Amino acid sequence: MTGKADNTYSKADQASFANLVQAKFEAQRSGDATAALDETCQAFIEHFGPIIYSRFGKNIACGVALTDTKAAADRKLAALAEPEDADDRSTGPQPKRTPRWKRQWLRQERKWWLTQQRKPVRLHLVLPTPATAQVLMSLSRCGTQAVYARRFLQDEDLRQCLTLLYWPADSLIATADAYASAPAPAELASNMLNASQPATTESSRPPTTTAPKQSTATNDTSTDQLTDVVNKQLDTADQYYQHFTQRTIRSAYFRGIGYGMVTVVVLFVIFYVFRGFFKAPIALLWSIMAGALGALTSVLSSATFGRIILDRTQGGNWNTFLGAFRPIIGALFGAAFFTLINAGFLPVKIPNGEAIALYASIAFLAGFSQRWAQDTLKAAEGRVSAPPSTPGSGAGQETTVNPAQHTM
C-alpha cells in the first residue's frame, strides 16, 4: 500500500471521537474556539457524518454523540463513483492507467461504505474519569450494546435501538460532569474550616465536618436513583435489540434451511433418475428424503410455538450454515436408520409390501426428533459392541418386533 492510502487511513484514525472530546474540553477551558478544534470537528464529521445529538463534559473530558453515518457513506460513495482514470488521463494517445493498488483500494473502500449505508447511525462514547462505579458500569453497558446493535441490526431498527441507548448515556455524562464540578468532601471541609473562627477544642469541629457528609449522601442517593432509571431504560433498549436481532438471525437461519432442503431435493432427484446407474434402493432414497422432511417439520413446529432461540453473537452467516445443516442431518439420520435396520441392529421387522412406507416413517421420526434418533443410535451402538453370546444362552439373540406392536 502506498503513501496515499496510508494517509487516508491515518486521517480516519485522527478523526476519532476521543480526539474531538479532548479538543472540545481544551477549547472550553481556554475560553475560545481554536483552529485545532475546528479541524478536528470537520475531520470527524467528514468521516462519521453530521452529529445528530451530542453532549460534551465541561469539567472533565467525556462525551457522547450520535452521528448520521449514512450521510457520510452517501458522500463517500459519490466521490468514489468518479472514473478511476479521471486524474490520470493525459492528452496523449496513450492515457495513463490507474495503478493496481489504487484500484484494489477503491474497491475495498466502496465495499466498506456500501455496508455503512445499511448502518445509518453510530453511537460514540468517551467514559468520564473520575466517576462513580455505577455510572461507569452503566456507560460501559451502553457502549457494549451499541457495538452489538451495529453488528446485527440495520436500517431503521438500528436507528431506533441506538436512539434508545443515546439518552441514558446523555444523562449519565451530564451526571458525571456535574459530579466532577462539585468540590471534594475534604476540600469542602477545609474551606468551611478556614471560613469559620479559629477553634482549639474538638467541640467546634463536628458542625464543620457534618455538612459535607450530608451533601455526599444526598449526591450518592440521587446518583443511585438516576442509575436505576438508566438501567431500566437500558433494559428496554436491550429487549428491543434482542427482539429485532432474533428476527434477523432467524431469517438467516430459515434461509439456510431453504438452501439445505434444495440440496437434499436436488440430490434425491439425481439419484432417483439415475438409480439404475448408482444401484440405489428406492427405500433408501425415500428414507433420505423423509429424514429431511422430518427435520423441516420440526423446525416449522418450533417456529410456530416460538421455541427457536439462536445465538446472536455468532452472526448471520453462521446461523445460515446451521440452518442448512439441519435438513442435511435429518437426511443422514434417515440413511443411517435404513442401514441399521437392514443390518439387523435395530429390532424392527419389515413386512412384505410395506418396506418403503415403514422406512420412510422411521426416517421421518429420526429427522423430526434428533434426541430420539441419538438415543436409538446409542442403543444400536450397544448391540454392535456387545460380546458374542455363548451357545445355548439367550444373550446376543436378535429380537424382532412387529411395527404394529412397536412404539416409536
N, C-alpha and C positions, 0 to 999 in steps of 0.2 A: 504494500500500500504506500502511496507516495505522500508527499507533504501536504497536499491539498486536502485529501481525505482525512489525514490526521488532524489538520487544523479544524475541519468541520466537527469532528468528534470532540476535540478539546473545547470548542466553543459551547457545545452541548453540555459538557461537564461543568464549565464555568457558569452556565445559566441555571444553576441549581437553586432550589428554594432556600436552602441554608445560607447561600451567599446573599440572596435577596433579603432575608431576615436580618442578617448581620449588617448589611448596608443600611437598611431602614433604621435599625437600632442606633447605629453610629450617627446617622443624619439627625435623628431626634435628639440625641444627646448634645450634638453640636449646635442644634437650633437652625440649621439651614440645609437645603437640599443640595447635595454635591453632584458633580458631574459623574462620579463613580456610581452613585445611586441610580441616576437616570440611565446610564449604560447597562447596569446590571438588570434593572427593571425591563428595559427594552429587550435585552437578550433573553430574559425569562419568558416574556410574553411571546416573543418570536418562536421560541421552541415549544412552549407548553400551551400557548393560546391565551386569549384575554382572561383576566381574572373576573370571575362571577361574584364570589363572596370572599372576604378576607378579613382577618384580624391579626394585628401585629402587637407584640408587647412593647410597652413604653418604659417599663422599669427593668425588664430582663429581656434577653434576646430569645424570643419564641414567637410562634405564629402558626396560623392555619389558613389555607386558601383552597378554593375550588375553582379550577380553570376549565375553559372551553377548549378541550383538546381537538375536537372535530374541526373547529375553525382553523387551528394551526395545521391540521392534516390537509384540509382543502387547499390552503395556501401553498403548502409544500408540494402537493401533487400538481398543482397548476404550474409551479416553477419547474418541476421535474419533467413535465409533459412537453417542454420545448424540445426541438430537434437536437439530438445529441451532437451533431456536427455543426450546430449553428455558430459556435465560437471558433471553430477550427477551419471553416471553409475559406478558401482563398480565391482570388480572381483568376488563377491559372487554370489550365485544362485539367490538372490533377489535384483535386482538393485533398486536404489532409484528413485522415481518418481519425476518429476518436480512439484513444488508447484503450487497450483491452481492460486494464484495471479500472478505468473510468466507467466503462460500460457495465462491468460487474458491480461496481459500487452504486451506480444509478439504479440497477435492477434491485439490489438489496434495499436501497432507500425507498423505492416505490412500493416494494412488498411490505416494508415496515409501516409506511404511512397509510397504506390501504387497510391494514389491520387496525390502525389507530382511528380510522374513520368510524369503525364499529364501536369504539370506546369514546363516547362523546365528552366525558368529563374525567377529571383526575383530582384526587384529594392530596394535598401537600401538607406536611406536618413537621414542625420542629418542636421538640419537647422542651418545656421550661426547666431551668435549673437555677436556683433550688426550687423545689415544690414538694408538697406532701406526697406520701406514698399512694394515697387514694387517687389523687389527681394524675400521677404518673401512670398508675395501673390502668385507669380508665382511658387516658390518651393513647397508651400503648395498644389497648384493645381496639380503639378507633382505627389506628394505623394498620393493625393486622387485618381487621375486617375489610378495610378499603383495598388492601392488596389482594385478598381473595376475591372480592367483588369484581375488580378489574380483570382478574384471571378468568372468571367463569361467566360473568354477565356481560351483556351487550345492549347497545341502543338505549331505549327508554327505561328498561329495567335497571341498567347500571346508573343512569342519571338519578332515578328515584332513590336507589339504595345509598349512593354517595351523598345525596342531599340530606337524607336521614342521619347520616354519620357526621356531616359537617356541623350541624347546630349543636350537638353535645360537645364536640371539640371546641367550637367557638366559645361556649360558656366556660369550659374548663380553662382555656387560655386566658380569658378575662379574669377568672377567679385567681389563677396563679399569678397573673400580673398585679392584681390588686393586693394579693397577699405579700408579694415582694416589696410593694411600696410602703407597707406598714413597718414601723421600726421594730426591731427585735425586742423581746421582753427584757433582756439585760440592758440594752441601750435605753429603752423607755424608763426602766427603774433608775438608771444613772442620771438621766435628765431630770426626772422628778426629784431625785435626792439633791441635785445641785440647785434646783429651783427653791427648795424648802430651806428653812433655817437650819444652821448647824446644830447637830444633836450629838451628845456624847454618851447617851444611855440607849439601851436596847428598846426602851418603851416607845421611842419615837419612830422606829423603823417599820413596824407592821403596817401602818396605813400606806407607806410608800410602796411596799412590795405586794400588797394585796391587789391593787388596781390592774397591773399588767397581767396577773394570773387570771383575773376575771375576763379581761379582754381576750386573752388567748383561748380561754374555754369557750367564749362566745364565737370566736372565729372558727375554732375546730368544730363546734356544733353546726354552724351554718355550712361549713365545707362538707361535713358528713351528709347533711341533708341534700345539698346540691349533688353530691356524688351518688346518692341513692336515686335521685331523679334522673341523672345522666345514665346510670346503669339500666334503669327501666327503658329509657329511650334507646340505648344500645341493644337491649334485648329485643325491642321491636324491630330495629334495623336488622338484627341477626335472623329473626323469624322471616322477615321479608326476603333476606338473602338466601336462606335455606330453601324457602318455597320456590323461588324462581330458579335457583341453581339446580334443585332436584328436577324441575321441569325441563331444564336444558339438557342435563345429562341423561334423563330418561329418554328424551328424543334421540340422543346419540345411541343409547342402548337399544331402542327399538329399531333404529336404522341398521345397527349391526345384526339384529335378529333377522331383518329382511335380507341382508347380504348372506347370512348363513343358510336361510331357507332356500334362496335362489341357488346357492351352491349345491345343496343336497338334491334339489329337484333336477338340476342340470345333470348331475352325476347319475341320478336314478333313470332319467330318460336315455342317457347314453348307454348305460349298462343294460337297460331293458331292450333297446333297439338292437344292440349287438350282443344279446345274451348268448346267442349261439357261438359267437367267437370267444367270448370270455368264459363260457360254460358256467354261468352264474345261476344258481337255483332261483326260481321265481319267488319262493318263500323267503329267501334271504333278501332279495330286493325289496319286497314289501315290508319286511322287518325293519330294514334301514329307514324306509320312508315313514313307517308308523312310529318309530322312535323319535324322529324329528318332529312329527306332528304332535306327539305327546309332549315334547318339550315346549313347543309353541303354545299348546293349550294350557300348560302350567303357567307360563308367563302371562298370558292373557287373563287367566283366572286371578292371579296375584295382582295384576294391574287393576282389575275391576274392584277388588276389595282394598286397594291402596296399601298393599304389603310390599311394594318394591321400594327399598331404600338403598341407594347406591352411594359409594364413596366418592364425594365430590372432589376431594383433594387429588385423586388420580388423573383427573382431566377427562375431556370428552372423547379423545382418541382411544384411550384405554378402555373406557366403558363401551365404545363401539366394538372393539375386539372381543370384549366379554360377551356382548350380545351375539356376535357372530359365532362364538364358540358354543353357545347354548344349544341350538338345533343340531350342530355337528356332534356334540357329546351325546345327545339323545339318539342320533343315528348310530353312533358307535356302540351305545348300550344295546340297541336293537340287534346289531350284528353279533355282539358278544353273547346275548341270550340265545340267539339262533344256534350259534356254535356250541354252547354249553348244553343245550337241550339235546342236540344231535349226538354229542359225545357222551351223554348219559350222566352228566354231573349235576343235573337238576332233575328232581323227581317229578317229571311231567310225562304222561303218556299221551302220545299223539294219535288220535283216532283216524281211521282211513276216511279220506274225502274232506276232512276239515283241517288239514295241516296249515294252509295259508292263513285262514282266519284265526287259528289259535296262535300261530307265530306272530302275526300282526298284533293281536290283542296283548300278548305278553310284552312285545316290544313297545307298544303304546304305553303300558303301565310303567315300564322301565324309564322311558323318556319323561313321563309325567311326574313321577316321584323318584328323584335321584337318590334319596335316602333309602327308599325300599330297594332300589336296584343295587346300591352299595352293600346293604345288609345281605341280600340274596347272593351277591358275588362272594362275600366273605364266607357264607355257608358253603358255597361251591368250592371255595379255596380249602376249607376244612376237609371236604371229601377227597379233593385231589391229593392233599398232603397226609391223609390218614394212612397208618401202617397196613400192610397186606394182612388179610384175615387168614386164620388157620382153617384147615378143612374141618367141616363139621360144626363150626361156630357160625353164629348169625351175624358177626361183625363184618362190616365191609360189603354186605349184600345191598344191591340197589333196590330201592323202594320205588315202585311206580304208582303214581297217583292219577286217577282219572280226573280230567279237568272239571267235570261236573261236580266232583267232590272236593276239589282242591280250591281253597280260597286264597286269592292273591292279595 
